[in-house]
Amino acid sequence: MKLERFRVSNYRSVKDSGWINTGQRTVLVGRNESGKSNVLLALATLKTLGKLERLDASRDFPADLPPTSCTPGLGVVETVWALSESERRELAQILPRAADVTHVEVGRGYEPEYWVRFPSAAESSIAASPGRAKSSATAVEDTQTAEAPVSAEQPPTLDYDSRDLYEPLAEAIADNEVTDDALAVLDGLGADPGATDHELDPAPQRAGDGGSAAEKEARDWVIEKLPTFLYVDEYPEVEGSQNLSDYVRVRQEGRLEARHQYFEKLLSVAGLEPSAAEVLLTSDSGMRRQIVSHAGRVLTQKLRQFWTDRALKVRFDLDGEQFNTLVCDANSTYDVEINLNERSRGFRWFFSFYVAFAAHAGDDGENETLLLLDEPAVHLHAVGQRDFLNHLTSSINGQVVLATQSPFLVPTDDLSCVRTVTISEEAGTRVSNEPAGDAATMIPIVHALGAEISKALLDDSWSLVVEGFTDYWYLLGASNVLREAGSSAVPRKLSITPAGNTATVLYMTGLLSSGGVPAVILQSSRDAVGAGLSGGLGETSNVIFVADALQDPPKAGADIEDLLDPQTYDRFVRIAHKARLKERELEFDSQIARIVPRYEDAFRRAGLTFSRERVARTFVRMLLQNSDSALPPTSRARFERLFTMISDRFEALRD
């Protein structure tokens, strides 16, 4: 099963996180004390290695809520899981009336109890029970209507299949027009999460352990299929030397300390059972060498799949009763072996993390583990942090959710997996599925994008530098749609990189042009660029103007929004600002040529603030559901012309 989204409520600083979309990797970004750890800690309680435990209300219930509100049925974690085809068939064999089920919902509250829903089943309110589930849970039954929760926000990517999620919206959109019905449907799918007034959202009511034998088996099957959540916040270091006699003695006495437990994990990853310690103490020297030599080869092969920074070799050495872990940097002349205790702090962190995870997951267990990493890799260099992030995707099959403040753990190649975490006195911790928040919240994302531009100066990578996040969303969305249709799109070798604002783009234009660094600059204002270049900021060979994609290019320039059909853009504005525009009329100044300044002026006249970003997010959502409606022929042709210009300029600069 794959976790598609989850929600945390009534847990420490989190009154209601809102629905959080998840993918193969999900990155939570936020300032200190925003509640990132609380979100992960709550999610981790859904299924651990041991039995399902009762939560401590005196410690975990929000301190600013009355203690009497913490009732037995109060919800804490709600999750939605997508079933694979084989899992759907397996479930249907257990419970035939669940043959149409594609997703299951699992949650828990403060009591050690699960609830399970089958949203598409004929009778979806089926409770979880202990049965043969790995976690011993008593039964609760959901007597509410079991419709799958719908996220109020979707990440700005077109790789997410949202047809099931927005099916009602598709029915409300007809003839390539965003209608009033679509407005109502979208409004019903979810409002601005910051505007909710949710404090206590009761979990399903208890209803005993009723139901047929098939129902019980089905819910037990779901609980068994849940991956184990491995929450990691402290990263203990595996020691480079362990006394075997000491380990054997405390193990027999049942007094294993943390250092012994991690030594045991090290043995496991190297393919040795804990009993191997006794064998190493009693065997002859030849057998001892054979055992540790094989174990060193096993661990080296595994480690090299995960650590590609440079070639490393692990060798275990026996010095009497001491079991030493040696790591060497292999070179062409000879191997320089150094005890693990003497390696860098960063490498020891990485080594210990790998040992802890690999021992838990096992050779074939990664899919059964969902990693929750709280501020990982803080001891690694920036390059090491970025490599670590990439390895989490390329080398681990299971899903990963991590919380960080480091810009080097923000995947600039896939900002759609970034979730921003904010906190307020009234609403508590909230999580947004899109990069949004105050300046302090956005710092890691902004710095990550800045690092990407700086990286281009060093490694000759290509970037399409644009002004801001809205340009990123429009270009990414339209490019993906047109590429799927076989039309012009942004070249895959060009990374779309928001610079922040027009002034920053101008500076980067001059910096990159004068240095001969490969980059294409997409700019809205001709006058500003002309003035900047005349002042010595570089050449125009790598600059493209949005206005040139229009049939009658305005002399002053154009914004990316000017490529959209005006009527369609107006509908996006009214969807995005529906609550604010209620009973308000907008008056437009026809002398303002660009569409965004025109709306900014109209909103200002009405005493409102126009959010350009909110409209861009609405565009992405509508594009996910019905690309023909969001990109009618006129808009599509303009984006095709722009992408053709970008591709031609890119190829010319490469030549």
VENQUIFEN-V728978 format. One record per pair of residues at least 12 apart in sequence whose C-alpha atoms are under 10 Angstrom apart, sorted by the first residue. I is the first residue (numbers start at 1). J is the second residue. Records with the same first field share a line. If there is no record, write none. Layout:
BEGIN
I->J / J
END
This chain:
BEGIN
1->80 / 81 / 82 / 83 / 84 / 87 / 88 / 103 / 104 / 222 / 225 / 226 / 227 / 367 / 368
2->22 / 23 / 24 / 80 / 81 / 82 / 83 / 84 / 103 / 226 / 227 / 367 / 370 / 398 / 399
3->21 / 22 / 23 / 24 / 79 / 80 / 81 / 82 / 83 / 103 / 104 / 105 / 226 / 227 / 370 / 399
4->19 / 20 / 21 / 22 / 23 / 24 / 79 / 80 / 81 / 82 / 103
5->18 / 19 / 20 / 21 / 22 / 23 / 78 / 79 / 80 / 81 / 82 / 105 / 149 / 150 / 151
6->18 / 19 / 20 / 21 / 22 / 39 / 43 / 77 / 78 / 79 / 80 / 81 / 105 / 106 / 107 / 149 / 151
7->19 / 20 / 21 / 39 / 42 / 43 / 75 / 76 / 77 / 78 / 79 / 80 / 107 / 149 / 151 / 431
8->20 / 38 / 39 / 40 / 41 / 42 / 43 / 75 / 76 / 77 / 78 / 79 / 107 / 429 / 430 / 431
9->39 / 42 / 61 / 62 / 74 / 75 / 76 / 77 / 78 / 109 / 198 / 199 / 200 / 201 / 202 / 203 / 429
10->42 / 57 / 60 / 61 / 62 / 63 / 65 / 69 / 70 / 74 / 75 / 76 / 77 / 109 / 110 / 198 / 199 / 200 / 201 / 202 / 428
11->35 / 38 / 39 / 41 / 42 / 55 / 57 / 59 / 60 / 61 / 62 / 63 / 75 / 76 / 77 / 109 / 110 / 429
12->35 / 38 / 39 / 41 / 42 / 57 / 58 / 59 / 60 / 61 / 62 / 63 / 64 / 65 / 428 / 429
13->33 / 34 / 35 / 36 / 37 / 38 / 39 / 60 / 61 / 62 / 63 / 64 / 423 / 424 / 425 / 427 / 428 / 429 / 430
14->34 / 35 / 36 / 38 / 39 / 42 / 60 / 61 / 62 / 76 / 199 / 423 / 427 / 428 / 429 / 430 / 431
15->61 / 62 / 64 / 65 / 76 / 197 / 198 / 199 / 200 / 201 / 426 / 427 / 428 / 429 / 430
16->76 / 77 / 193 / 196 / 197 / 198 / 199 / 200 / 201 / 427 / 428 / 429 / 430 / 431
17->35 / 39 / 193 / 194 / 198 / 421 / 422 / 423 / 427 / 428 / 429 / 430 / 431 / 432
18->151 / 152 / 153 / 192 / 193 / 194 / 196 / 198 / 429 / 430 / 431 / 432 / 433
19->78 / 79 / 80 / 149 / 150 / 151 / 152 / 153 / 154 / 193 / 430 / 431 / 432 / 433
20->79 / 151 / 152 / 153 / 154 / 155 / 419 / 430 / 431 / 432 / 433 / 434
21->80 / 151 / 152 / 153 / 154 / 155 / 416 / 417 / 418 / 419 / 431 / 432 / 433 / 434
22->80 / 155 / 399 / 400 / 401 / 416 / 417 / 418 / 419 / 433
23->160 / 399 / 400 / 401 / 416 / 417
24->370 / 392 / 393 / 396 / 397 / 398 / 399 / 400 / 401 / 417
25->370 / 371 / 389 / 390 / 392 / 393 / 398 / 399 / 400 / 401 / 402 / 411 / 414 / 417 / 418
26->372 / 399 / 400 / 401 / 402 / 403 / 410 / 411 / 415 / 416 / 417 / 418 / 419 / 433
27->373 / 389 / 400 / 401 / 402 / 403 / 404 / 405 / 409 / 410 / 411 / 415 / 416 / 417 / 418 / 419 / 420
28->40 / 374 / 375 / 401 / 402 / 403 / 404 / 405 / 409 / 410 / 417 / 418 / 419 / 420 / 421 / 431 / 432 / 433 / 435
29->402 / 403 / 404 / 405 / 406 / 407 / 409 / 410 / 418 / 419 / 420 / 421 / 422 / 431 / 432 / 435 / 441 / 442 / 443 / 444 / 445
30->403 / 404 / 405 / 406 / 419 / 420 / 421 / 422 / 423 / 431 / 437 / 438 / 440 / 441 / 442 / 443 / 444 / 445
31->404 / 405 / 420 / 421 / 422 / 423 / 438 / 439 / 440 / 441 / 442 / 443 / 444
32->404 / 405 / 421 / 422 / 440 / 441
33->421 / 422 / 423 / 429
34->420 / 421 / 422 / 423 / 424 / 428 / 429 / 430 / 431 / 441
35->403 / 421 / 422 / 423 / 428 / 429 / 430 / 431
36->374 / 375 / 402 / 403 / 404 / 405 / 420 / 421 / 422 / 423 / 429 / 430 / 431
37->231 / 233 / 372 / 373 / 374 / 375 / 402 / 403 / 404
38->60 / 374 / 429
39->77 / 372 / 403 / 421 / 429 / 430 / 431
40->229 / 230 / 231 / 232 / 233 / 371 / 372 / 373 / 374 / 401 / 402 / 403
41->229 / 230 / 231 / 232 / 233 / 372 / 374
42->55 / 60 / 76 / 77 / 108 / 231
43->76 / 77 / 78 / 79 / 107 / 108 / 229 / 230 / 231 / 372
44->77 / 228 / 229 / 230 / 231 / 232 / 370 / 371 / 372
45->76 / 77 / 108 / 109 / 110 / 112 / 228 / 229 / 230 / 231
46->76 / 77 / 78 / 79 / 106 / 107 / 108 / 109 / 112 / 113 / 114 / 135 / 223 / 226 / 227 / 228 / 229
47->108 / 114 / 134 / 135 / 223 / 224 / 226 / 227 / 228 / 229 / 230 / 369 / 370
48->134 / 135 / 227 / 228 / 229 / 230 / 231 / 369
49->134 / 135 / 227 / 228 / 229 / 230 / 360
50->134 / 135 / 136 / 228
51->112 / 133 / 134 / 135 / 136 / 137
52->108 / 111 / 112 / 113 / 114 / 134 / 135 / 136 / 137 / 138
53->110 / 111 / 112 / 113 / 135 / 136 / 137
54->109 / 110 / 111 / 112 / 113
55->76 / 109 / 110 / 111 / 112
56->110 / 111
57->70 / 71 / 110 / 111
58->70
60->110
61->76 / 110
62->199 / 428
64->425 / 426 / 428
65->199 / 200
69->199 / 200 / 202
70->109 / 110 / 200 / 202
71->109 / 110 / 111 / 200 / 202 / 203
72->109 / 110 / 111 / 112 / 113 / 202 / 203 / 205 / 206
73->108 / 109 / 110 / 111 / 113 / 140 / 201 / 202 / 203 / 204 / 205 / 206
74->108 / 109 / 110 / 111 / 200 / 201 / 202 / 203 / 204 / 205
75->107 / 108 / 109 / 110 / 111 / 200 / 201 / 202 / 203 / 204
76->107 / 108 / 109 / 110 / 111 / 200 / 201 / 202 / 203
77->106 / 107 / 108 / 109 / 110 / 114 / 203
78->105 / 106 / 107 / 108 / 109 / 115 / 116 / 149 / 203
79->104 / 105 / 106 / 107 / 108 / 116 / 148 / 149
80->103 / 104 / 105 / 106 / 107 / 116 / 117 / 119 / 148 / 149 / 150
81->102 / 103 / 104 / 105 / 106 / 222 / 226
82->101 / 102 / 103 / 104 / 105
83->101 / 102 / 103 / 104 / 225
84->102 / 103
85->102
87->102 / 222 / 225
88->100 / 101 / 102 / 103
89->101
90->218 / 221
91->217 / 218 / 219 / 221 / 222
92->218
93->214 / 218
94->213 / 214 / 215 / 216 / 217 / 218 / 219 / 221
95->121 / 212 / 213 / 214 / 215 / 216 / 217 / 218 / 219
96->121 / 122 / 214 / 215 / 218
97->120 / 121 / 122 / 123 / 124 / 215
98->118 / 119 / 120 / 121 / 122 / 123 / 124 / 215 / 218
99->120 / 121 / 122
100->118 / 119 / 120 / 121 / 122
101->118 / 119 / 120 / 121 / 122 / 124
102->118 / 119 / 120 / 121 / 164
103->117 / 118 / 119 / 120 / 121 / 148
104->116 / 117 / 118 / 119 / 120 / 121 / 124 / 148 / 219 / 222
105->117 / 118 / 119 / 146 / 147 / 148 / 149 / 222
106->118 / 127 / 128 / 219 / 222 / 223 / 226
107->128 / 203 / 204
108->137 / 140 / 203 / 204
109->202 / 203 / 204
110->203
111->137 / 138
112->135 / 136 / 137 / 138 / 139
113->127 / 128 / 129 / 130 / 135 / 136 / 137 / 138 / 139 / 140 / 206
114->127 / 128 / 129 / 130 / 135 / 136 / 137 / 138 / 139 / 140 / 141 / 204 / 219 / 223
115->127 / 128 / 129 / 137 / 138 / 139 / 140 / 141 / 142 / 203 / 204 / 205 / 206 / 219 / 223
116->128 / 129 / 139 / 140 / 141 / 142 / 146 / 204 / 218 / 219 / 220 / 222 / 223
117->141 / 142 / 144 / 145 / 146 / 147 / 148 / 219 / 222
118->146 / 147 / 148 / 218 / 219 / 222
119->145 / 146 / 147 / 148 / 149
120->146 / 147 / 148
121->146
123->145 / 146 / 215
124->142 / 143 / 144 / 145 / 146 / 147
125->140 / 141 / 142 / 143 / 144 / 145 / 146 / 147 / 204 / 211 / 215
126->139 / 140 / 141 / 142 / 143 / 146 / 207 / 209 / 210 / 211 / 212 / 215 / 216 / 218 / 219
127->139 / 140 / 141 / 142 / 143 / 204 / 205 / 206 / 207 / 208 / 209 / 210 / 211 / 215 / 216 / 218 / 219 / 220
128->140 / 141 / 142 / 208 / 209 / 210 / 215 / 216 / 217 / 218 / 219 / 220 / 221 / 222 / 223
129->141 / 208 / 209 / 210 / 215 / 216 / 217 / 218 / 219 / 220 / 223
130->209 / 216 / 217 / 219 / 220 / 223
131->216 / 217 / 219 / 220 / 221 / 223
132->216 / 217 / 219 / 220 / 221 / 223 / 224
133->217 / 219 / 220 / 221 / 222 / 223 / 224 / 225 / 226
134->220 / 221 / 223 / 224 / 225 / 226
135->220 / 223 / 224
136->223
137->220 / 223
138->206 / 208 / 209
139->206 / 207 / 208 / 209 / 210 / 216 / 219
140->203 / 204 / 205 / 206 / 207 / 208 / 209 / 210
141->203 / 204 / 205 / 206 / 207 / 208 / 209 / 210 / 211
142->203 / 204 / 205 / 206 / 207
143->204 / 205 / 206 / 207
144->203 / 204 / 205
145->204
148->165
149->165 / 189
150->165 / 166 / 188 / 189 / 190
151->165 / 189 / 190 / 191 / 193 / 433
152->186 / 187 / 188 / 189 / 190 / 191 / 192 / 193 / 432 / 433
153->189 / 190 / 191 / 192 / 193 / 432 / 433 / 434 / 617 / 618 / 621
154->416 / 432 / 433 / 434 / 617 / 618 / 620 / 621 / 624
155->415 / 416 / 417 / 418 / 419 / 432 / 433 / 434 / 435 / 473 / 617 / 620 / 621
156->414 / 415 / 416 / 417 / 418 / 433 / 434 / 435 / 472 / 473 / 474 / 476 / 477 / 616 / 617 / 618 / 619 / 620 / 621 / 623 / 624
157->414 / 415 / 416 / 417 / 473 / 476 / 477 / 480 / 620 / 621 / 623 / 624
158->416 / 476 / 477 / 478 / 479 / 480 / 481 / 620 / 621 / 623 / 624 / 625
159->416 / 477 / 480 / 624
160->416 / 624
161->624 / 625
162->621 / 624 / 625
163->624 / 625 / 626
164->625
165->189 / 625
166->185 / 186 / 189 / 621 / 622 / 624 / 625 / 626
167->625
168->181 / 182 / 185 / 186 / 189
169->181 / 182 / 183 / 184 / 185 / 186 / 188 / 189 / 622 / 625 / 626
170->182 / 185 / 622 / 625 / 626 / 629
171->185
172->184 / 185 / 186
173->185 / 622 / 625 / 626 / 628 / 629
174->626 / 628 / 629
175->628 / 629
176->568 / 626 / 627 / 628 / 629 / 630 / 631 / 632 / 633
177->567 / 568 / 571 / 626 / 628 / 629 / 630 / 631 / 632
178->567 / 568 / 569 / 570 / 571 / 572 / 575 / 622 / 626 / 629 / 630
179->568 / 571
180->571 / 574 / 575
182->571 / 575 / 622
183->571 / 572 / 574 / 575 / 576 / 578
184->575 / 578
186->575 / 576 / 618 / 621 / 622
187->575 / 576 / 578 / 579
191->576 / 578 / 579
192->432 / 576 / 577 / 579 / 614
193->427 / 430 / 431 / 432
194->422 / 424 / 427 / 430 / 431 / 432
195->427
196->427
197->426 / 427
198->427
199->426 / 427 / 428
224->368
225->368
226->367 / 368 / 369 / 370
227->365 / 366 / 367 / 368 / 369 / 370 / 371 / 398 / 399
228->360 / 361 / 365 / 366 / 367 / 368 / 369 / 370 / 371
229->368 / 369 / 370 / 371 / 372 / 399 / 400
230->356 / 357 / 360 / 361 / 369 / 370 / 371 / 372 / 373 / 400
231->370 / 371 / 372 / 373 / 374 / 401 / 402
232->353 / 356 / 357 / 371 / 372 / 373 / 374 / 375 / 376 / 402
233->372 / 373 / 374 / 375 / 376 / 403
234->353 / 373 / 374 / 375 / 376
235->348 / 349 / 350 / 352 / 353 / 356 / 373 / 374 / 375 / 376 / 377
236->258 / 259 / 262 / 348 / 349 / 352 / 353 / 356
237->258 / 259 / 262 / 340 / 341 / 345 / 347 / 348 / 349 / 350 / 351 / 352 / 353 / 355 / 356
238->258 / 259 / 260 / 261 / 262 / 263 / 264 / 265 / 266 / 325 / 340 / 341 / 348 / 349 / 351 / 352 / 353 / 355 / 356
239->259 / 260 / 262 / 263 / 266 / 324 / 325 / 339 / 340 / 341 / 342 / 348 / 352
240->263 / 316 / 322 / 323 / 324 / 325 / 326 / 327 / 338 / 339 / 340 / 341 / 342 / 343 / 348
241->263 / 316 / 317 / 318 / 319 / 322 / 323 / 324 / 325 / 326 / 339 / 340 / 341
242->259 / 260 / 263 / 318 / 321 / 322 / 323 / 324 / 325
243->260 / 277 / 318 / 319 / 320 / 321 / 322 / 323 / 324
244->260 / 263 / 276 / 277 / 278 / 280 / 281 / 318 / 320 / 321 / 322 / 323
245->277 / 278 / 280 / 281 / 321 / 322
246->260 / 321 / 322
247->259 / 260 / 261 / 263 / 264 / 274 / 277 / 278
248->260 / 274 / 275 / 276 / 277 / 278 / 281
249->278
251->264 / 274 / 275
261->356
262->352 / 355 / 356 / 359
263->323 / 355 / 356
264->277 / 355 / 359
265->352 / 355 / 356 / 357 / 358 / 359 / 360
266->295 / 299 / 325 / 351 / 352 / 354 / 355 / 356 / 358 / 359
267->292 / 295 / 296 / 299 / 355 / 359
268->295 / 299 / 355 / 356 / 358 / 359 / 360 / 362
269->295 / 298 / 299 / 302 / 303 / 354 / 355 / 356 / 357 / 358 / 359 / 360 / 361 / 362 / 363
270->292 / 294 / 295 / 296 / 297 / 298 / 299 / 300 / 301 / 302 / 316 / 355 / 358 / 359
271->291 / 294 / 295 / 296 / 297 / 298 / 299 / 359 / 363
272->291 / 292 / 294 / 295 / 298
276->288 / 291 / 292
277->321 / 323
279->291
280->292 / 318 / 320 / 321 / 323
281->318 / 320 / 321 / 322
285->318
288->317 / 318
289->316 / 317 / 318
291->316
292->315 / 316 / 317 / 318 / 323
293->314 / 315 / 316 / 317
294->315 / 316
295->314 / 315 / 316
296->313 / 314 / 315 / 316 / 317 / 325 / 326 / 327
297->313 / 314 / 315 / 316
298->314 / 315
299->313 / 314 / 315 / 316 / 355
300->312 / 313 / 314 / 315 / 327
301->313 / 314
302->354 / 358 / 363
303->351 / 354 / 355 / 358
305->391 / 394 / 395
306->350 / 351 / 354 / 387 / 388 / 390 / 391 / 392 / 394 / 395 / 396
307->347 / 350 / 351 / 354 / 384 / 387 / 388 / 391 / 395
308->384 / 387 / 388 / 391
309->383 / 384 / 387 / 388
310->329 / 330
311->328 / 329 / 330 / 331
312->327 / 328 / 329 / 330 / 331 / 335 / 337
313->326 / 327 / 328 / 329 / 330 / 335 / 336 / 337
314->326 / 327 / 328 / 329 / 337 / 338 / 339 / 340
315->327 / 328 / 337 / 338 / 339
316->339
317->339
324->339 / 340 / 341
325->337 / 338 / 339 / 340 / 341
326->338 / 339 / 340 / 341 / 342 / 343
327->339 / 340 / 341 / 342 / 343
328->340 / 343
344->379 / 380
345->379 / 380
346->377 / 378 / 379 / 380 / 381 / 384 / 385
347->377 / 379 / 380 / 381 / 384
348->379 / 380
349->376 / 377 / 378 / 379 / 380
350->376 / 377 / 379 / 380 / 384 / 388
353->376 / 377
357->369 / 371
358->396
361->398
364->397
365->397 / 398
366->395 / 396 / 397 / 398 / 399
367->396 / 397 / 398 / 399
368->397 / 398 / 399
369->396 / 397 / 398 / 399 / 400
370->396 / 397 / 398 / 399 / 400 / 401
371->392 / 396 / 398 / 399 / 400 / 401 / 402
372->399 / 400 / 401 / 402 / 403
373->400 / 401 / 402 / 403 / 404
374->401 / 402 / 403 / 404 / 405
375->402 / 403 / 404 / 405 / 406 / 409
376->388 / 389 / 402 / 403 / 404 / 405 / 406 / 409
377->389 / 404 / 406 / 408 / 409
378->404 / 405 / 406 / 409
381->408
382->406 / 407 / 408 / 409
383->408 / 409
384->408 / 409
385->406 / 407 / 408 / 409 / 410
386->406 / 407 / 408 / 409 / 410 / 411
387->408 / 409
388->408 / 409
389->402 / 408 / 409 / 410 / 411
390->409 / 411
401->417
402->418
403->418 / 419 / 420 / 421
404->444
405->441 / 442 / 443 / 444 / 445
406->443 / 444 / 445 / 447 / 448
407->442 / 443 / 444 / 445 / 446 / 447 / 448 / 449 / 450 / 451
408->444 / 445 / 447 / 448 / 449 / 451 / 452
409->444 / 445 / 448
410->444 / 445 / 446 / 447 / 448 / 449
411->445 / 448 / 449
412->445 / 446 / 448 / 449 / 450 / 451 / 452 / 495 / 496 / 497
413->449 / 452 / 495 / 496 / 497
415->434 / 435 / 445 / 449
416->433 / 434 / 435 / 473
417->433 / 434 / 435
418->432 / 433 / 434 / 435 / 436 / 445
419->431 / 432 / 433 / 434 / 435 / 436
420->432 / 433 / 434 / 435 / 436 / 437 / 438 / 441 / 442 / 445
421->433 / 435 / 436 / 437 / 441 / 442
422->436 / 437 / 438 / 440 / 441
423->437 / 441
434->617
435->469
436->469 / 613 / 614
446->498 / 499 / 500
449->496 / 497 / 498 / 499 / 500
450->497 / 498 / 499 / 500
452->495 / 497 / 498 / 499
453->465 / 495 / 497 / 498 / 499 / 508 / 512 / 519
454->508 / 512
456->512 / 517 / 518 / 519
457->511 / 512 / 515 / 516 / 517 / 518 / 519
458->517
459->517 / 518
460->516 / 517 / 518 / 519
461->493 / 494 / 495 / 517 / 518 / 519
462->493 / 494 / 495 / 496 / 497 / 517 / 518 / 519 / 520 / 650 / 654
463->493 / 494 / 495 / 496 / 497 / 498 / 517 / 518 / 519 / 520 / 521 / 650
464->490 / 491 / 493 / 494 / 495 / 496 / 497 / 498 / 499 / 518 / 519 / 520 / 521 / 522 / 542 / 543 / 646 / 650
465->494 / 495 / 496 / 497 / 498 / 499 / 500 / 504 / 505 / 508 / 509 / 519 / 520 / 521 / 522 / 523 / 543
466->496 / 497 / 498 / 499 / 500 / 501 / 502 / 504 / 505 / 520 / 521 / 522 / 523 / 524 / 560
467->497 / 498 / 499 / 500 / 501 / 502 / 503 / 504 / 505 / 506 / 521 / 522 / 523 / 524 / 559 / 560
468->497 / 498 / 499 / 500 / 501 / 502 / 504 / 505 / 613
469->496 / 497 / 498 / 499 / 500 / 501 / 612 / 613 / 616
470->498 / 560 / 561 / 612 / 613 / 614 / 615 / 616 / 617
471->496 / 497 / 498 / 522 / 559 / 560 / 561 / 613 / 616
472->496 / 497 / 498 / 560 / 616
473->496 / 498 / 613 / 616 / 617 / 619 / 620
474->560 / 561 / 563 / 564 / 616 / 617 / 619 / 620 / 623 / 639
475->489 / 490 / 496 / 560 / 639 / 642 / 643
476->489 / 490 / 496 / 620
477->619 / 620 / 621 / 623 / 624 / 627
478->490 / 619 / 620 / 623 / 627 / 630 / 631 / 635 / 636 / 639 / 640 / 643
479->491 / 492 / 636 / 639 / 640 / 643
481->623 / 624 / 627 / 628 / 631 / 636
482->627 / 631 / 636 / 637 / 639 / 640 / 643
483->640
487->636 / 637 / 639 / 640 / 643 / 644
488->637 / 639 / 640 / 641 / 642 / 643 / 644 / 645 / 646 / 647
489->639 / 640 / 641 / 642 / 643 / 644 / 645 / 646 / 647
490->639 / 640 / 642 / 643 / 644 / 645 / 646 / 647 / 650
491->643 / 644 / 646 / 647 / 648 / 650 / 651
492->647
493->650
494->518 / 519 / 520 / 646 / 647 / 650
495->519 / 520
496->520 / 521 / 522
497->521
502->523 / 524 / 525 / 528 / 529
503->528 / 529 / 532
505->521 / 522 / 523 / 529
506->521 / 523 / 528 / 529 / 530 / 531 / 532 / 533 / 537 / 538 / 543
507->529 / 532 / 533 / 537 / 538
508->521 / 537 / 538
509->521 / 522 / 523 / 529 / 532 / 533 / 537 / 538 / 539 / 540 / 542 / 543
510->529 / 532 / 533 / 535 / 536 / 537 / 538 / 539 / 540
511->537 / 538
512->537 / 538 / 539 / 542
513->537 / 538 / 539 / 540 / 541 / 542 / 543
514->536 / 537 / 538 / 539
515->538
516->538
518->542 / 650 / 653 / 654
519->542 / 543 / 649 / 650 / 653 / 654
520->540 / 541 / 542 / 543 / 544 / 646 / 647 / 649 / 650 / 653
521->540 / 541 / 542 / 543 / 544 / 545 / 646
522->542 / 543 / 544 / 545 / 546 / 560 / 642 / 646
523->543 / 544 / 545 / 546 / 547 / 557 / 558 / 559 / 560
524->544 / 545 / 546 / 547 / 548 / 556 / 557 / 558 / 559 / 560
525->545 / 546 / 547 / 554 / 555 / 556 / 557 / 558 / 559
526->543 / 544 / 545 / 546 / 547 / 554 / 555 / 556 / 557 / 558
527->555 / 556 / 557
528->556 / 557
529->543 / 545
541->649 / 652 / 653
542->646 / 649 / 650 / 652 / 653
543->646 / 649
544->642 / 645 / 646 / 649
545->557 / 558 / 559 / 560 / 642 / 645 / 646
546->558 / 559 / 560 / 561 / 562 / 563 / 638 / 639 / 641 / 642 / 645
547->559 / 560 / 562 / 563 / 638 / 642
548->638 / 641 / 642 / 645
549->562 / 563 / 637 / 638 / 639 / 640 / 641 / 642 / 643 / 644 / 645
550->562 / 563 / 635 / 637 / 638 / 639 / 641 / 642
551->638 / 641
554->593 / 594
556->593 / 594
557->593 / 594
558->593 / 594 / 595 / 596
559->594 / 595 / 596 / 597
560->594 / 595 / 596 / 639 / 642
561->594 / 595 / 596 / 612 / 615 / 616 / 635
562->593 / 594 / 595 / 596 / 635 / 638
563->595 / 631 / 634 / 635 / 636 / 637 / 638 / 639 / 642
564->595 / 630 / 631 / 632 / 633 / 634 / 635 / 636 / 637 / 638 / 639
565->630 / 631 / 632 / 633 / 634 / 635 / 636 / 638
566->595 / 635
568->619 / 629 / 630 / 631 / 632 / 635
569->595 / 596 / 615 / 616 / 618 / 619 / 630 / 631
570->595 / 599 / 615
571->615 / 618 / 619 / 630
572->614 / 615 / 616 / 617 / 618 / 619 / 622 / 630
573->599 / 610 / 611 / 612 / 614 / 615 / 616 / 618 / 619
574->615 / 618
575->614 / 615 / 618 / 619
576->610 / 611 / 612 / 613 / 614 / 615 / 616 / 617 / 618 / 619
577->608 / 609 / 610 / 611 / 614 / 615 / 618
580->603 / 608 / 609 / 610
581->603 / 606 / 608
584->603 / 606 / 607 / 608
585->602 / 603 / 605 / 606
586->599 / 601 / 602 / 603 / 604 / 605 / 606
587->599 / 601 / 602 / 603 / 604 / 605 / 606
588->600 / 601 / 602 / 603 / 605
589->601 / 602
596->610 / 611 / 612
597->610 / 612
599->611 / 612
600->612
618->630
619->631
END
